[in-house]
Amino acid sequence: MILLRDSLRATAERMLEDEVNALCGESHRPEVGAQYRRAGSESGTCYAEGRRETILRPRVRKQVGDGTEREHVLASYRAIREPGNNAAAVVTALRAGMSTRSQAWANEGVISKTAASRHWIAATAAKIAELRERDLSQTAFFGIMLDGVFVGDDAVVVVALGLTCTGEKRVLDFEVGSSENAAMSTALVARLQRRGFGPPPGCRLFAVLDGAAALESAVLALWPTACIQRCLVHKERNLYGYLRKGDHAEAARLWQRLRLAQGEVAGREALAQLRAFLLPLNAAATASLDEAGEALITLHKLNVPATLNGSLLSTNAIENVMRNYRGQTAKVSRWRLETNQLSRWTATALLHVERGFHRLKGYADLPKLVAALAQPSQTSTPVVDATLHATKP
């Protein structure tokens, strides 16, 4: 570390000397009549790797119009003594879990705890604007995922994840509130719509949701023809709570058959088999399955390749986002909801998480899904029991 810091300090001093030579000429061959001249040197400071270092700073004087001279501050010196890079270092360290007190200690007095907090607040406030000022109208989206997570004891963060027609995932926005209610969710999706989010002209929006009524209501309020796909993973976990452990293996096999089914006919048959299995075992489990109904096979009813099932039959994509979000914010012991603290942390964490996104599995077949979403929904004869509640794709 000492060797590295010495190297950085030497590099800074060479940079200063290069600028002096450019202004004044070589030290042993000064330019005659030059506007600038050397004026000795003195102790100065620079910031290297977030640390304040002492260097030897050359001084230069400049002739002005009335024949007098004044001190000329080298541009390179202004740059290397600017502690602005500390802000980036603080943001990185705090996001990784280092407290402001630890950050001040690690920088050995370069910045105080108060200054570290100030850097963090300013940098993370800018992240809110960075996230929410992105123009969504310039990207072709076919779908959206919404999910909420409890933060602390009193807050909920709802996050919107956009799915592009070429398979990329984009963090769209978030909303902070005290509960995952319809008003909060509607405010989020309404802001997305104002920013230009929506499916291609003539297409229905494809939304993958976990079953929360508030989220579904919010989507349908803005896009009434949206195709709502209920998360199979959430419903499967829910049903296991009604069944004996001895029945879990067969239930898992039937859920897997539904996940692998391609097209409407196969999807309906798989769902009917699952219901037939549950019916004699547990009325509550059957009722829970019926509650979701054909929203569990919305993707199947669009008759697209099963290569998309892994990405679009569950909310796993956004749940991975929320899992990483929790990892980024886990070190915060107290959320001050009367300030924008939670929003600042959320924007910063989500933008950081977004950097690790990969394309949806099966993205090569997305044009077929977009084409299916452009077709008007059609009512078909159900294969499953009539007690299932239909949701139009």
KOLMI-149274 format. One line per field, with one value per atom (N, C-alpha, C): x, y, z negated; atom name. Coordinates in steps of 0.1 Angstrom, whole numbers. Layout:
KOLMI-149274
px: X ... $
py: Y ... $
pz: Z ... $
a: CA ... $
***
This chain:
KOLMI-149274
px: 8 0 9 20 29 35 39 45 36 23 13 11 10 8 20 32 44 44 39 39 29 17 7 12 19 24 34 43 53 47 36 29 23 17 11 21 33 44 49 50 54 44 31 21 22 24 26 38 49 61 59 51 48 41 31 23 32 41 50 59 64 73 65 53 45 42 41 39 52 62 74 86 85 97 105 115 123 131 133 140 153 161 174 174 162 161 148 146 134 132 119 115 117 124 126 112 109 96 84 85 74 65 52 42 42 47 48 63 65 79 78 88 88 90 84 85 88 96 100 89 89 79 76 65 61 53 51 43 29 23 9 3 -10 -17 -24 -26 -34 -42 -51 -59 -56 -52 -49 -56 -64 -72 -80 -85 -94 -86 -73 -64 -58 -56 -49 -34 -26 -12 -5 7 15 25 26 34 42 52 59 53 47 39 48 50 57 48 54 47 50 40 42 36 42 37 34 23 19 19 25 24 11 6 -7 -5 -16 -15 -8 -8 -2 12 18 32 35 25 26 25 27 26 16 10 2 4 0 1 -8 -3 -11 -12 -24 -27 -27 -19 -19 -32 -37 -49 -48 -36 -34 -34 -30 -30 -44 -52 -66 -73 -69 -76 -72 -59 -55 -57 -60 -63 -78 -86 -101 -105 -111 -115 -128 -133 -145 -146 -134 -134 -138 -137 -140 -155 -163 -178 -180 -173 -175 -170 -159 -154 -163 -169 -178 -191 -196 -208 -205 -194 -190 -189 -182 -180 -192 -201 -213 -223 -223 -232 -227 -214 -209 -210 -215 -218 -210 -201 -192 -200 -200 -207 -199 -206 -199 -188 -190 -179 -167 -169 -158 -152 -160 -155 -145 -148 -140 -126 -127 -115 -107 -113 -105 -98 -103 -97 -87 -85 -75 -76 -88 -90 -92 -92 -95 -109 -118 -132 -137 -145 -151 -163 -169 -182 -192 -193 -203 -201 -188 -186 -189 -186 -190 -205 -212 -227 -232 -225 -229 -227 -215 -212 -222 -225 -235 -249 -253 -267 -267 -257 -257 -256 -248 -246 -258 -264 -276 -289 -290 -301 -300 -288 -287 -291 -290 -294 -310 -317 -332 -335 -329 -331 -326 -315 -309 -319 -325 -334 -347 -353 -366 -367 -356 -356 -352 -350 -347 -360 -358 -369 -373 -384 -388 -395 -398 -405 -396 -383 -374 -370 -376 -373 -386 -386 -397 -399 -409 -412 -424 -424 -436 -442 -434 -440 -434 -440 -436 -438 -429 -431 -431 -439 -440 -439 -432 -430 -428 -432 -430 -422 -415 -407 -408 -410 -410 -396 -395 -382 -384 -376 -378 -392 -397 -410 -422 -419 -430 -431 -423 -422 -423 -428 -429 -423 -415 -410 -415 -422 -427 -418 -413 -404 -410 -408 -413 -401 -402 -391 -397 -391 -395 -389 -396 -391 -391 -380 -379 -382 -385 -388 -376 -364 -352 -346 -354 -350 -343 -340 -333 -343 -337 -345 -341 -350 -347 -354 -347 -354 -361 -374 -382 -384 -388 -390 -394 -397 -401 -410 -417 -426 -424 -423 -422 -434 -439 -451 -451 -463 -464 -471 -477 -483 -484 -485 -487 -501 -506 -520 -522 -534 -537 -533 -535 -531 -516 -508 -494 -490 -495 -492 -496 -508 -513 -504 -500 -491 -478 -473 -461 -463 -473 -475 -480 -487 -491 -479 -469 -457 -449 -450 -443 -450 -463 -470 -467 -466 -462 -448 -440 -426 -424 -435 -435 -435 -436 -436 -449 -448 -460 -456 -466 -463 -462 -457 -457 -472 -474 -487 -495 -507 -515 -513 -504 -501 -507 -510 -514 -502 -502 -491 -491 -480 -478 -473 -480 -476 -475 -464 -462 -463 -473 -475 -476 -474 -474 -488 -498 -512 -517 -508 -513 -524 -535 -547 -543 -536 -533 -524 -515 -507 -515 -523 -531 -541 -547 -556 -549 -537 -530 -527 -522 -519 -532 -542 -555 -561 -558 -564 -557 -545 -538 -538 -538 -538 -549 -561 -573 -572 -565 -564 -551 -544 -532 -534 -524 -524 -517 -525 -519 -516 -503 -498 -495 -502 -499 -486 -478 -466 -469 -464 -466 -459 -447 -439 -447 -452 -460 -472 -479 -491 -487 -477 -472 -468 -461 -457 -469 -479 -491 -498 -499 -507 -500 -487 -481 -485 -489 -493 -506 -513 -526 -525 -513 -512 -503 -505 -496 -483 -472 -459 -458 -466 -466 -472 -479 -485 -477 -466 -459 -452 -447 -439 -448 -460 -469 -473 -476 -480 -468 -456 -444 -443 -446 -445 -456 -468 -478 -475 -470 -466 -455 -446 -435 -441 -451 -457 -463 -470 -476 -465 -454 -443 -437 -437 -431 -441 -453 -464 -462 -464 -464 -477 -482 -495 -507 -518 -531 -536 -537 -542 -534 -521 -513 -514 -514 -515 -528 -539 -552 -553 -547 -547 -539 -527 -519 -525 -532 -539 -551 -558 -569 -564 -553 -548 -544 -538 -534 -547 -557 -569 -576 -576 -582 -574 -561 -553 -557 -559 -561 -576 -585 -599 -603 -599 -602 -593 -583 -573 -577 -580 -581 -589 -601 -610 -603 -596 -589 -578 -571 -561 -567 -579 -586 -591 -596 -602 -590 -579 -567 -563 -563 -560 -570 -583 -594 -593 -588 -587 -578 -567 -559 -564 -570 -577 -568 -574 -566 -555 -554 -543 -530 -531 -519 -514 -523 -519 -520 -519 -520 -510 -498 -487 -490 -495 -498 -509 -519 -530 -526 -514 -509 -502 -500 -495 -481 -472 -458 -449 -437 -428 -425 -424 -422 -408 -400 -386 -388 -400 -402 -408 -412 -418 -410 -397 -388 -387 -388 -387 -400 -411 -423 -435 -432 -443 -441 -431 -429 -423 -423 -417 -403 -396 -383 -373 -375 -366 -366 -378 -378 -375 -378 -375 -360 -352 -338 -333 -340 -337 -339 -350 -353 -344 -339 -330 -316 -312 -300 -301 -313 -316 -315 -320 -319 -304 -296 -282 -275 -280 -274 -278 -289 -294 -295 -289 -290 -283 -273 -265 -272 -283 -290 -299 -296 -303 -315 -316 -327 -331 -344 -348 -356 -352 -358 -369 -381 -391 -396 -393 -397 -388 -377 -368 -368 -360 -359 -349 -345 -334 -337 -349 -352 -352 -357 -357 -343 -335 -321 -314 -315 -308 -314 -327 -334 -329 -329 -325 -310 -302 -288 -286 -293 -292 -297 -309 -315 -306 -300 -292 -279 -274 -263 -266 -278 -282 -284 -289 -293 -280 -269 -256 -253 -259 -256 -267 -276 -287 -283 -289 -288 -301 -300 -313 -321 -334 -344 -340 -342 -340 -351 -346 -355 -359 -350 -354 -355 -348 -349 -363 -372 -386 -395 -390 -399 -406 -401 -409 -423 -423 -435 -445 -439 -448 -454 -445 -450 -461 -459 -469 -482 -481 -493 -500 -493 -499 -506 -502 -508 -521 -524 -537 -548 -560 -571 -573 -576 -579 -591 -591 -602 -607 -620 -625 -626 -619 -619 -626 -631 -638 -629 -631 -622 -622 -611 -610 -611 -607 -607 -621 -622 -635 -640 -654 -660 -658 -654 -652 -640 -631 -620 -624 -618 -621 -612 -618 -611 -605 -593 -586 -582 -587 -584 -569 -562 -548 -547 $
py: -12 0 13 13 24 26 15 16 22 18 23 38 42 56 65 60 67 68 58 58 69 69 79 93 95 108 113 103 107 110 103 105 119 123 136 147 145 155 156 145 145 153 151 157 173 177 191 197 190 194 195 186 186 199 203 215 227 227 239 240 229 229 234 231 235 251 256 270 278 273 281 277 265 260 251 244 236 245 239 247 252 245 249 257 258 267 274 284 292 300 301 309 324 330 345 352 361 368 360 349 341 348 345 351 344 332 325 323 323 320 311 303 295 305 300 309 300 289 281 270 265 254 255 248 248 235 232 220 222 211 211 198 196 184 179 166 160 148 143 131 120 109 97 85 78 67 71 83 88 92 93 97 110 119 131 129 133 131 145 145 157 156 167 166 180 180 193 199 211 218 229 229 240 252 264 276 283 289 297 310 321 334 338 346 350 365 370 385 389 400 405 418 424 435 447 451 463 461 449 447 440 438 431 416 409 395 390 379 373 358 351 337 330 320 312 298 294 280 270 260 250 243 240 233 219 213 199 198 209 209 211 219 220 207 199 186 176 175 164 168 180 184 184 182 182 169 170 157 151 156 151 136 130 116 109 116 110 106 114 111 97 94 81 70 72 62 60 71 70 62 65 58 43 40 26 19 25 19 17 28 27 17 16 7 -8 -9 -22 -26 -16 -19 -12 -3 4 16 17 28 41 53 66 67 62 62 54 42 34 40 47 53 64 72 83 77 66 60 54 48 42 52 64 75 83 79 85 100 105 120 127 121 128 134 126 131 127 136 133 124 119 112 121 134 143 145 146 148 136 124 112 111 114 114 124 136 146 142 136 130 120 111 100 106 115 121 128 135 142 132 123 113 104 100 91 99 112 120 121 122 123 110 99 86 85 92 92 98 110 117 109 102 94 83 77 66 71 81 86 95 100 109 102 89 81 81 84 84 70 65 52 50 61 61 56 57 53 38 31 16 9 -2 -10 -21 -19 -29 -37 -50 -58 -61 -61 -65 -58 -62 -56 -66 -65 -73 -63 -65 -57 -65 -60 -68 -58 -62 -53 -60 -53 -58 -49 -56 -48 -44 -31 -26 -21 -26 -23 -27 -20 -23 -16 -5 4 8 2 7 -5 -1 -11 -4 -11 -6 -15 -9 -16 -12 -22 -20 -25 -17 -21 -25 -36 -41 -42 -35 -36 -47 -53 -63 -58 -57 -52 -62 -58 -67 -75 -71 -78 -86 -87 -95 -89 -76 -70 -66 -66 -62 -48 -39 -26 -22 -17 -12 1 2 13 24 20 30 22 29 23 33 28 37 32 42 39 43 34 37 29 30 23 10 7 -6 -7 -20 -23 -22 -9 -7 -3 -2 1 15 25 39 40 34 34 27 16 9 17 23 31 43 49 61 57 45 40 38 30 27 40 49 61 69 70 77 71 57 50 54 55 58 72 81 95 96 87 88 80 75 69 54 47 33 27 17 10 0 -9 -19 -12 -19 -13 -10 0 3 -9 -10 -22 -34 -34 -46 -45 -56 -56 -58 -52 -54 -67 -73 -86 -83 -87 -84 -97 -99 -111 -106 -111 -106 -118 -115 -125 -128 -121 -123 -112 -102 -91 -83 -82 -75 -61 -54 -40 -38 -47 -46 -49 -59 -62 -51 -45 -34 -22 -20 -8 -10 -22 -25 -23 -29 -29 -15 -7 6 15 12 19 12 -1 -9 -20 -16 -26 -39 -39 -51 -60 -56 -63 -78 -86 -100 -103 -107 -109 -124 -126 -140 -141 -150 -152 -161 -158 -165 -179 -189 -203 -206 -200 -204 -200 -187 -183 -192 -195 -203 -218 -223 -236 -237 -227 -226 -225 -217 -215 -229 -236 -249 -259 -259 -269 -268 -256 -254 -261 -265 -272 -287 -292 -306 -313 -326 -335 -336 -338 -339 -351 -361 -372 -369 -359 -355 -345 -340 -329 -334 -346 -350 -351 -356 -357 -343 -334 -320 -314 -316 -310 -315 -328 -333 -326 -324 -318 -303 -296 -282 -282 -291 -291 -294 -302 -305 -292 -284 -272 -262 -262 -252 -256 -269 -273 -273 -272 -273 -262 -265 -255 -253 -241 -238 -240 -235 -235 -249 -257 -271 -278 -278 -285 -278 -265 -258 -261 -261 -264 -279 -288 -302 -303 -297 -297 -291 -280 -273 -282 -288 -297 -309 -315 -326 -322 -310 -305 -303 -298 -296 -309 -318 -331 -338 -336 -342 -335 -322 -315 -317 -319 -319 -329 -341 -350 -349 -342 -341 -329 -318 -306 -295 -292 -282 -268 -265 -252 -250 -261 -261 -259 -266 -265 -251 -245 -231 -221 -224 -215 -215 -227 -229 -222 -224 -218 -202 -197 -183 -177 -183 -179 -182 -194 -198 -198 -193 -193 -183 -174 -165 -173 -185 -194 -198 -198 -202 -191 -179 -168 -169 -172 -174 -185 -196 -208 -204 -196 -193 -184 -178 -170 -179 -192 -202 -198 -195 -191 -203 -203 -214 -215 -228 -230 -226 -221 -216 -204 -197 -185 -188 -201 -204 -201 -204 -203 -189 -179 -165 -158 -163 -155 -162 -174 -180 -178 -170 -167 -153 -148 -135 -136 -147 -149 -138 -132 -122 -110 -106 -94 -98 -111 -115 -115 -119 -118 -104 -94 -80 -76 -80 -77 -84 -96 -102 -95 -91 -83 -69 -63 -50 -52 -62 -65 -66 -72 -73 -60 -51 -38 -29 -31 -22 -29 -41 -48 -42 -33 -27 -16 -11 1 -4 1 -4 5 16 25 33 32 40 52 63 76 79 75 76 90 99 113 121 114 120 112 115 107 96 93 83 70 64 52 53 63 65 66 73 75 62 54 41 32 32 23 26 39 42 38 41 37 22 14 0 -6 -1 -7 -4 8 10 2 -1 -10 -24 -29 -42 -44 -34 -34 -37 -33 -35 -50 -58 -73 -80 -73 -80 -88 -99 -107 -107 -111 -112 -123 -122 -133 -145 -157 -169 -171 -175 -177 -164 -154 -141 -141 -151 -152 -154 -160 -162 -151 -140 -129 -123 -122 -116 -124 -137 -145 -141 -138 -133 -119 -110 -97 -98 -107 -109 -114 -123 -128 -117 -109 -98 -88 -87 -78 -83 -95 -101 -99 -96 -94 -107 -106 -118 -125 -138 -146 -155 -157 -166 -180 -189 -203 -212 -223 -232 -238 -236 -242 -257 -262 -277 -280 -271 -274 -272 -275 -274 -260 -258 -245 -236 -241 -233 -224 -226 -218 -204 -194 -180 -177 -173 -170 -156 -154 -141 -140 -131 -130 -126 -133 -129 -116 $
pz: 0 0 0 -8 -9 5 11 24 34 34 43 41 28 25 30 28 32 47 54 69 73 67 71 68 57 54 64 68 78 92 95 108 107 96 95 97 91 92 106 113 127 136 133 140 138 126 124 131 131 138 153 158 173 176 168 171 170 160 158 170 175 187 199 200 211 211 199 197 198 191 189 198 204 211 201 207 198 188 176 166 169 177 181 194 200 212 212 203 202 215 218 230 228 237 236 239 230 231 229 222 219 209 210 201 187 187 174 170 157 152 139 137 125 112 101 89 77 79 68 66 54 50 35 32 18 15 3 -1 4 9 13 10 14 11 24 24 35 29 37 32 41 36 43 37 45 40 27 27 16 4 5 -7 -3 -14 -12 -13 -4 -4 -2 -8 -7 5 13 24 25 34 36 48 46 56 62 75 82 83 82 83 96 102 114 113 118 119 133 135 148 149 160 163 167 162 166 174 178 188 183 170 165 161 165 162 149 141 128 130 119 120 109 111 101 102 91 89 99 106 115 110 107 101 113 112 123 124 136 138 133 135 130 114 108 93 88 95 91 92 102 104 94 91 81 67 64 50 48 58 57 50 39 32 37 49 54 56 59 60 47 36 23 23 30 30 36 47 53 44 37 28 16 11 0 4 16 21 22 28 29 16 7 -6 -14 -15 -22 -16 -3 4 0 -1 -5 -20 -27 -41 -52 -47 -57 -62 -75 -82 -79 -81 -80 -89 -101 -111 -107 -101 -96 -84 -76 -64 -68 -78 -83 -88 -95 -101 -89 -80 -69 -61 -60 -52 -60 -73 -81 -82 -84 -85 -73 -61 -49 -49 -54 -56 -69 -75 -88 -86 -97 -96 -90 -94 -89 -74 -70 -56 -48 -53 -46 -44 -55 -53 -43 -43 -33 -19 -17 -4 0 -9 -6 -2 -10 -8 6 9 22 33 32 43 45 34 36 40 36 40 55 61 75 82 75 81 83 74 76 89 92 104 116 115 125 129 119 122 128 122 126 138 142 154 167 166 178 187 200 210 213 209 211 225 231 244 255 253 264 264 255 254 256 264 267 256 248 237 241 237 239 226 215 202 190 179 166 155 145 132 121 111 99 87 77 65 53 41 30 19 11 1 -12 -23 -36 -40 -44 -48 -63 -72 -86 -91 -100 -106 -100 -93 -89 -75 -66 -52 -43 -31 -20 -7 0 13 24 33 45 57 64 75 88 99 112 121 127 136 150 159 173 181 190 199 213 220 233 244 256 267 272 267 271 259 248 237 226 226 215 204 192 180 176 172 168 155 145 134 138 137 142 131 119 108 96 85 73 66 56 47 33 24 10 3 -6 -14 -27 -34 -46 -44 -33 -30 -15 -10 4 8 10 13 27 31 45 49 39 42 45 37 38 51 55 67 79 78 90 92 81 83 90 87 94 109 112 126 134 128 134 138 129 132 143 144 155 168 168 180 185 175 179 185 180 185 199 204 217 217 205 205 211 218 223 234 238 248 262 272 286 290 299 304 309 304 308 300 291 283 269 263 249 241 229 219 213 211 204 190 180 166 158 151 143 128 121 107 97 85 75 69 73 68 59 56 48 55 49 56 59 50 53 65 68 80 92 92 104 107 97 99 105 100 106 120 124 138 147 143 151 151 141 142 153 156 166 180 179 192 190 193 190 198 209 217 214 203 200 198 202 199 186 176 162 161 159 156 141 134 120 119 109 106 101 109 105 92 90 78 65 65 54 51 61 59 55 60 56 42 37 23 14 19 11 9 20 19 10 10 1 -13 -17 -31 -34 -24 -27 -26 -21 -18 -28 -29 -37 -30 -37 -31 -22 -24 -15 -2 0 12 20 14 20 33 33 45 57 56 67 71 62 65 73 68 75 89 91 105 114 109 117 119 110 112 123 122 132 146 147 160 165 156 160 165 158 162 176 179 192 203 200 211 221 234 244 251 251 258 249 254 246 242 252 250 239 240 230 217 217 204 197 204 198 193 200 196 183 182 170 158 160 149 145 154 151 142 146 139 125 123 110 101 107 99 95 105 102 91 90 79 65 65 53 48 57 53 42 43 32 19 20 9 -1 5 -4 3 -2 4 4 -7 -7 4 6 17 30 32 45 47 36 37 40 34 37 51 57 71 80 76 84 83 72 70 81 84 95 108 110 122 134 145 158 159 149 148 147 142 141 155 165 179 189 185 194 205 202 212 221 216 224 234 230 239 251 250 261 271 268 278 283 274 277 273 278 275 260 255 241 236 246 242 233 234 226 212 210 197 185 186 175 170 179 176 172 178 177 170 164 156 141 138 124 123 110 108 103 107 102 106 118 122 113 109 100 85 82 68 66 77 76 74 81 79 64 58 45 35 38 29 29 41 41 35 37 30 15 10 -5 -9 -1 -4 -4 5 6 -6 -12 -22 -36 -37 -50 -62 -59 -70 -76 -70 -76 -88 -100 -112 -115 -109 -112 -100 -96 -84 -89 -85 -89 -78 -80 -70 -68 -78 -76 -66 -62 -52 -39 -29 -17 -18 -30 -32 -24 -26 -20 -5 0 15 20 13 18 18 8 7 18 19 29 43 47 61 63 53 55 56 47 47 60 65 77 89 90 102 101 89 88 92 87 90 105 112 126 134 130 137 140 131 133 140 146 153 165 168 180 188 200 208 203 206 203 210 204 211 222 233 244 252 250 256 271 278 292 297 288 292 288 283 279 290 303 313 315 312 313 302 291 280 283 288 291 302 312 322 316 307 300 292 286 278 287 299 308 313 311 316 305 309 299 292 279 271 276 275 279 268 267 256 262 256 260 250 255 246 236 223 213 212 209 208 193 184 170 164 151 144 145 146 148 136 125 113 114 124 125 131 125 129 141 152 164 163 168 170 184 191 206 207 217 219 227 $
a: N CA C N CA C N CA C N CA C N CA C N CA C N CA C N CA C N CA C N CA C N CA C N CA C N CA C N CA C N CA C N CA C N CA C N CA C N CA C N CA C N CA C N CA C N CA C N CA C N CA C N CA C N CA C N CA C N CA C N CA C N CA C N CA C N CA C N CA C N CA C N CA C N CA C N CA C N CA C N CA C N CA C N CA C N CA C N CA C N CA C N CA C N CA C N CA C N CA C N CA C N CA C N CA C N CA C N CA C N CA C N CA C N CA C N CA C N CA C N CA C N CA C N CA C N CA C N CA C N CA C N CA C N CA C N CA C N CA C N CA C N CA C N CA C N CA C N CA C N CA C N CA C N CA C N CA C N CA C N CA C N CA C N CA C N CA C N CA C N CA C N CA C N CA C N CA C N CA C N CA C N CA C N CA C N CA C N CA C N CA C N CA C N CA C N CA C N CA C N CA C N CA C N CA C N CA C N CA C N CA C N CA C N CA C N CA C N CA C N CA C N CA C N CA C N CA C N CA C N CA C N CA C N CA C N CA C N CA C N CA C N CA C N CA C N CA C N CA C N CA C N CA C N CA C N CA C N CA C N CA C N CA C N CA C N CA C N CA C N CA C N CA C N CA C N CA C N CA C N CA C N CA C N CA C N CA C N CA C N CA C N CA C N CA C N CA C N CA C N CA C N CA C N CA C N CA C N CA C N CA C N CA C N CA C N CA C N CA C N CA C N CA C N CA C N CA C N CA C N CA C N CA C N CA C N CA C N CA C N CA C N CA C N CA C N CA C N CA C N CA C N CA C N CA C N CA C N CA C N CA C N CA C N CA C N CA C N CA C N CA C N CA C N CA C N CA C N CA C N CA C N CA C N CA C N CA C N CA C N CA C N CA C N CA C N CA C N CA C N CA C N CA C N CA C N CA C N CA C N CA C N CA C N CA C N CA C N CA C N CA C N CA C N CA C N CA C N CA C N CA C N CA C N CA C N CA C N CA C N CA C N CA C N CA C N CA C N CA C N CA C N CA C N CA C N CA C N CA C N CA C N CA C N CA C N CA C N CA C N CA C N CA C N CA C N CA C N CA C N CA C N CA C N CA C N CA C N CA C N CA C N CA C N CA C N CA C N CA C N CA C N CA C N CA C N CA C N CA C N CA C N CA C N CA C N CA C N CA C N CA C N CA C N CA C N CA C N CA C N CA C N CA C N CA C N CA C N CA C N CA C N CA C N CA C N CA C N CA C N CA C N CA C N CA C N CA C N CA C N CA C N CA C N CA C N CA C N CA C N CA C N CA C N CA C N CA C N CA C N CA C N CA C N CA C N CA C N CA C N CA C N CA C N CA C N CA C N CA C N CA C N CA C N CA C N CA C N CA C N CA C N CA C N CA C N CA C N CA C N CA C N CA C N CA C N CA C N CA C N CA C N CA C N CA C N CA C N CA C N CA C N CA C N CA C N CA C N CA C N CA C N CA C N CA C N CA C N CA C N CA C N CA C N CA C N CA C N CA C N CA C N CA C N CA C N CA C N CA C N CA C N CA C N CA C N CA C N CA C N CA C N CA C N CA C N CA C N CA C N CA C N CA C N CA C N CA C N CA C N CA C N CA C N CA C N CA C N CA C N CA C N CA C N CA C N CA C N CA C N CA C N CA C N CA C N CA C N CA C N CA C N CA C N CA C N CA C N CA C N CA C N CA C N CA C N CA C N CA C N CA C N CA C N CA C N CA C N CA C N CA C N CA C N CA C N CA C N CA C N CA C N CA C N CA C N CA C $
***
